[in-house]
Amino acid sequence: MNVFVARQPIFNRGEQSVAYELLYRKSEVNSYTHIDGDEATADVIINGFFNIGVEELSEGKKCFINFTENLLNLKLPTYFEPESIVVEILEDIPINKELVSICQELKELGYTIALDDFAIQESYELLPELLKYIDIIKIDFLQTSLYDRRRMITRYKSHQVSFLAEKVETREEFELALKDGFDLFQGYFFSKPDVLSAQDIPAYFQTHYQISEELSRSEPNINDIASKIEQDVALSYKLLRLINTAAFFTRNKINSIKHALVFIGLKEFKKWIYVLTIKQIDHEKNTGQEEVIKLSLIRAHLCEQLSQKIGKNDPSPYLLAGMFSLIDNLLHCSIDDALQKLPLSDEIKDAINGTDNEIGKVLNWTIQIEKCNWNLSDLPLTTNEISECYRNAIQWSNLLLYDKTGN
């Protein structure tokens, strides 16, 4: 069975990703298909979760998974290790003795339990009993008023639960949710720029050493060096910034990392990479940006694959567009200020800025895929091909980050 799995990070108050919610779609056509909830959840969880692999999807963090009433009665959550999932109880499941009993049993087995899309409950007498076994209450930030959110937190915080704000889409909403008293946050707020003082992008040192090793050969392989640089957001950014300095400034636009290497020359690049490696040895890694770097790498490889699937001969501009599509968040500045520092071609910059050119179209497909939006009628790929590309991008990202961080 072919499955498509997207994931959305869940952050704590320090903006560190602590879990993922897995988002599922199942369809033989390139659109969302409404099917029976039990069938969809059971098939995709059992087949997709295990086929793709829990370690690859979760990276050691818990995965939030929705369960219907029937699947809870069938004890489907017990197919998973308690340490690997958070059992999400859907909002349409009635609060009755059976549900309380199921939650009690799951809690005794060590599972973490969340109530999805929670709202003020006035009619359920058993709610206080149920809350004894609940760890997390999820509240839809967009669909709930400020008054109701604060009312719920005030009413239920005595039950020792954590509150998760979902559908937090902007920095302003994140700041408001913090003030409200939420503990966890879910949404795409982290991809929005926050205008602060300039910051550096955390680097991963293994890439530097691998490149240095290749440069030490009598005949370095420029294609291999370019490939390794493309796997590191920080290094790619610094290389392009170097070209924009007085020593190397050019009015020519860069369309690929290999192009940048040819322009600067391997001899000069060798000196630069050695200096950069030494400088970064004592640089403390900024864990708060790991998730953004991870998503940048996923976008880069997904853009690259999609461009190849639709017949583009040179995937490099598409890879660069995906890789630098979140550069504003990494540098904590506006996208215009971030792109001004990079000698990227106008077509790549326009794509990142939302222009619907050829590169922008592929970048938009990538963003829609990561959000599990299947309204991609203009993408000439099947659901299975999209699923394969997305899994490959996650695998590629995980492999790079795993190798480089040593985690």
C-alpha positions in Angstrom: 0.0 0.0 0.0 1.2 3.5 -0.8 1.0 6.1 1.9 1.8 9.7 2.1 3.0 11.1 5.5 3.6 14.7 6.3 4.7 15.9 9.7 4.3 19.2 11.6 6.7 20.1 14.4 5.4 20.9 17.9 7.5 23.4 19.9 8.0 24.2 23.6 8.1 27.7 25.0 11.8 27.9 24.1 10.9 27.3 20.4 12.6 23.9 20.5 10.9 21.1 18.6 9.8 18.4 21.0 7.4 16.3 18.9 5.7 15.9 15.5 2.1 15.5 14.6 1.8 13.1 11.7 -0.6 14.2 8.9 -1.9 11.5 6.6 -3.4 11.3 3.2 -4.4 8.3 1.2 -5.4 8.5 -2.5 -4.8 7.0 -5.9 -5.3 10.4 -7.5 -3.6 13.7 -6.9 -6.2 15.1 -4.5 -7.5 14.5 -1.0 -10.0 11.6 -0.9 -12.6 11.5 1.9 -12.8 7.9 3.1 -14.0 6.2 6.3 -12.0 7.5 9.2 -11.3 4.2 10.8 -10.1 2.7 7.6 -7.9 5.6 6.7 -6.3 5.9 10.2 -5.8 2.2 10.7 -4.3 1.6 7.2 -2.0 4.5 7.2 -0.9 4.2 10.8 -0.1 0.5 10.7 1.4 0.4 7.2 2.7 3.9 6.7 4.2 4.4 10.2 6.1 1.1 10.2 6.9 1.0 6.5 8.6 4.4 6.6 10.0 3.8 10.0 9.4 5.4 13.4 13.0 6.5 13.8 13.1 8.2 10.4 9.8 10.0 11.0 10.2 10.9 14.6 14.0 11.4 15.0 13.6 10.1 18.6 10.7 12.5 19.4 7.1 11.5 20.1 4.6 11.5 17.3 1.0 12.8 17.9 -1.5 10.4 16.2 -5.3 10.8 16.0 -7.4 7.8 17.0 -11.1 7.4 16.3 -13.5 5.9 18.9 -13.5 2.5 17.2 -9.8 2.3 17.0 -9.5 3.2 20.7 -11.9 0.4 21.5 -9.7 -2.0 19.4 -6.7 -0.9 21.5 -4.8 0.2 18.3 -2.6 2.6 20.3 -1.0 -0.4 22.0 0.6 -1.4 18.6 3.1 1.4 19.4 5.6 1.7 22.2 4.4 4.3 24.8 7.6 6.3 24.3 7.0 6.8 20.6 3.5 8.3 20.4 1.0 10.7 21.9 -2.5 9.3 21.7 -4.8 12.0 20.4 -8.5 11.6 21.2 -10.6 13.2 18.6 -13.1 15.9 19.6 -16.1 14.0 18.3 -15.6 11.0 20.7 -18.2 11.2 23.5 -16.9 11.4 27.1 -18.4 8.3 28.7 -17.4 5.5 31.0 -15.9 3.5 28.2 -13.6 6.3 27.2 -12.5 7.0 30.8 -11.7 3.3 31.2 -9.7 3.2 27.9 -7.7 6.3 29.0 -7.1 4.8 32.4 -5.7 1.6 30.9 -3.5 3.5 28.4 -2.2 5.8 31.2 -1.3 2.8 33.3 0.6 1.4 30.4 2.7 4.6 30.2 1.1 6.4 27.2 0.8 10.1 26.9 -2.8 11.2 26.0 -4.0 14.4 24.4 -7.5 15.8 23.9 -7.8 17.2 20.4 -9.6 20.4 19.5 -10.8 20.9 23.1 -13.6 23.3 24.0 -15.3 24.3 27.2 -17.3 21.3 28.4 -20.4 22.1 30.3 -22.4 18.9 29.9 -20.0 16.1 30.6 -20.2 14.9 34.2 -17.3 12.5 33.6 -14.9 15.2 32.4 -13.2 15.6 35.8 -12.7 11.8 35.9 -11.3 11.7 32.4 -8.9 14.6 33.0 -7.1 12.4 35.6 -5.6 10.5 32.7 -5.0 13.4 30.3 -1.6 15.0 29.8 -2.2 17.5 27.0 -5.2 19.6 26.0 -5.0 20.9 22.4 -6.9 24.1 21.6 -7.5 25.5 18.1 -5.9 28.9 18.3 -7.7 30.2 15.2 -11.2 29.0 16.0 -11.2 29.9 19.7 -11.6 33.4 21.0 -9.1 35.0 23.4 -11.7 34.9 26.2 -12.5 31.2 25.7 -8.8 30.3 25.5 -7.9 32.0 28.8 -11.1 30.7 30.4 -10.2 27.1 29.5 -6.6 27.4 30.8 -7.9 28.9 34.0 -10.6 26.3 34.5 -8.5 23.2 33.7 -4.9 24.0 34.7 -5.5 22.6 38.2 -5.7 19.1 36.6 -2.0 19.3 35.9 -2.3 19.2 32.1 -0.2 21.0 29.5 -1.9 23.2 27.0 -1.0 23.1 23.3 -2.0 25.9 20.9 -2.5 24.5 17.4 -2.8 26.5 14.2 -0.4 29.1 15.4 0.5 30.7 12.1 2.3 34.0 12.9 4.9 35.3 15.3 2.3 37.6 16.8 0.0 34.6 17.5 2.9 32.7 19.1 3.7 35.6 21.4 0.0 35.9 22.3 -0.2 32.2 23.0 2.9 32.5 25.3 1.2 35.2 27.2 -2.0 33.2 27.5 -0.1 30.4 29.3 0.2 27.7 26.6 3.1 25.2 27.0 3.3 23.8 23.5 2.8 25.3 20.1 1.9 23.8 16.7 1.8 25.6 13.4 3.9 27.3 10.8 4.8 30.4 12.9 8.5 29.5 12.9 8.7 30.1 9.1 7.7 33.7 9.6 10.5 36.3 10.0 11.2 37.9 13.3 13.0 41.2 12.9 15.8 41.1 15.5 19.6 41.7 15.4 21.5 39.8 12.8 22.4 36.3 13.7 24.7 33.6 12.3 23.5 30.3 10.9 24.7 27.3 12.9 27.1 25.2 11.0 27.8 21.4 11.1 31.5 20.7 11.2 31.7 17.3 9.5 30.9 18.9 6.1 33.9 21.2 6.6 36.2 18.3 7.3 34.9 16.2 4.4 35.5 19.1 2.0 39.0 19.7 3.5 39.8 16.1 2.9 38.7 16.3 -0.7 40.7 19.5 -1.2 43.8 17.9 0.0 43.8 15.4 -2.9 46.1 16.1 -5.9 43.0 16.4 -8.1 40.0 17.5 -6.1 36.6 16.6 -7.5 34.7 19.9 -7.8 31.4 18.1 -8.3 31.8 16.2 -5.1 32.8 19.4 -3.2 29.8 21.2 -4.7 27.5 18.4 -3.6 28.8 18.5 0.0 28.3 22.3 0.2 24.7 21.9 -1.1 24.0 19.7 1.9 24.9 22.4 4.4 22.7 25.5 4.5 25.2 27.5 6.6 28.1 26.8 4.3 26.2 27.5 1.1 25.1 30.8 2.6 28.7 31.8 3.6 30.1 30.9 0.2 27.6 33.1 -1.6 28.2 35.9 0.9 32.0 35.6 0.3 31.4 36.2 -3.4 29.6 39.4 -2.5 32.6 40.8 -0.6 34.9 43.4 -2.1 37.6 40.8 -2.9 35.4 38.7 -5.1 32.5 41.0 -6.0 30.9 40.2 -9.3 27.9 41.5 -11.1 27.3 38.1 -12.5 24.5 36.1 -10.9 25.2 32.7 -9.4 22.9 29.8 -10.4 24.5 26.9 -8.6 27.1 26.1 -5.9 29.4 24.6 -8.6 29.2 27.9 -10.4 30.2 29.7 -7.2 33.2 27.4 -6.8 34.4 27.8 -10.3 34.2 31.6 -9.9 36.1 31.8 -6.6 38.6 29.0 -7.5 39.5 26.0 -5.5 42.8 27.5 -4.3 41.1 30.5 -2.7 38.2 28.3 -1.4 40.6 26.0 0.2 42.1 28.8 2.4 38.6 30.1 3.2 37.2 26.7 4.3 40.2 26.1 6.6 39.7 29.5 8.3 36.0 28.9 8.6 36.5 25.4 10.1 38.9 26.8 12.8 36.5 29.7 13.5 33.6 27.4 14.0 35.2 24.8 16.3 34.2 26.6 19.5 30.9 27.9 18.0 28.0 26.8 20.2 25.3 25.1 18.2 22.0 27.0 18.2 19.5 24.2 18.8 16.6 26.6 18.5 17.2 26.8 14.7 17.6 23.1 14.1 14.0 22.6 12.9 14.3 25.5 10.4 17.6 24.1 9.0 15.9 20.7 8.8 13.0 22.1 6.9 15.3 24.1 4.6 17.1 20.9 3.7 13.8 19.0 3.1 12.6 21.8 0.8 15.9 21.9 -1.0 15.9 18.2 -1.9 12.2 18.1 -2.6 12.5 21.1 -5.0 15.5 19.3 -6.7 13.5 16.1 -7.1 10.3 17.8 -8.4 12.3 19.8 -11.0 13.9 16.6 -12.3 10.5 14.9 -12.4 9.0 17.6 -14.6 12.0 17.4 -17.0 14.3 20.2 -15.9 17.9 19.5 -16.9 19.6 21.6 -14.2 18.0 21.1 -10.7 20.6 23.4 -9.0 18.5 26.6 -9.1 15.5 24.8 -7.7 17.7 23.3 -4.9 19.0 26.7 -4.0 15.5 28.2 -3.9 14.3 25.5 -1.5 17.4 25.8 0.7 17.2 29.6 1.1 13.4 29.9 1.2 13.6 30.2 5.0 16.8 32.4 5.2 14.8 35.3 6.7 14.0 33.1 9.7 17.6 31.9 10.1 18.9 35.4 10.0 16.0 37.0 11.9 15.5 39.7 9.3 13.2 40.5 6.4 13.4 38.3 3.3 14.4 41.4 1.2 17.3 42.1 3.6 18.4 38.5 3.6 18.3 38.0 -0.2 20.1 41.3 -0.8 23.2 39.7 0.8 23.2 36.8 -1.6 24.4 36.9 -5.2 21.6 34.6 -6.4 20.0 35.0 -9.8 17.0 37.2 -10.1 14.9 34.2 -11.0 15.8 32.4 -7.8 15.2 35.5 -5.7 11.9 36.2 -7.4 10.8 32.6 -6.7 11.7 32.9 -3.0 9.7 36.2 -2.9 6.6 34.4 -4.2 6.8 35.1 -8.0 5.1 32.4 -10.0 8.0 31.7 -12.3 9.2 28.2 -13.2 11.3 27.9 -10.0 8.6 29.6 -7.9 6.1 27.1 -9.1 8.2 24.2 -7.9 8.9 25.9 -4.6 5.2 26.5 -4.1 4.5 22.8 -4.8 7.1 21.9 -2.2 5.5 24.2 0.5 2.1 22.8 -0.2 3.3 19.2 0.0 5.0 19.8 3.4 1.6 21.2 4.6 -0.2 18.2 3.3 -2.2 20.3 0.9 -3.3 18.1 -2.0 -4.8 20.8 -4.2 -1.9 20.4 -6.7 -3.8 19.9 -9.9 -1.0 21.6 -11.9 1.7 19.2 -10.6 2.0 16.4 -13.2 2.8 13.7 -10.7 0.8 11.0 -9.1 0.2 10.8 -5.4 2.7 7.9 -5.2 5.4 9.9 -6.9 4.8 12.9 -4.5 4.9 10.5 -1.5 8.2 9.0 -2.7 9.8 12.4 -3.2 8.7 13.6 0.2 10.0 10.5 1.9 13.3 10.8 0.1 13.7 14.4 1.2 13.1 13.5 4.8 15.6 10.7 4.6 18.1 13.0 3.0 17.7 15.6 5.7 17.8 13.1 8.5 21.0 11.4 7.1 22.8 14.7 6.8 21.8 16.0 10.2 22.4 12.6 11.9 25.9 12.3 10.4 26.8 15.8 11.2 25.5 16.2 14.8 26.4 12.7 16.0 23.0 12.3 17.6 
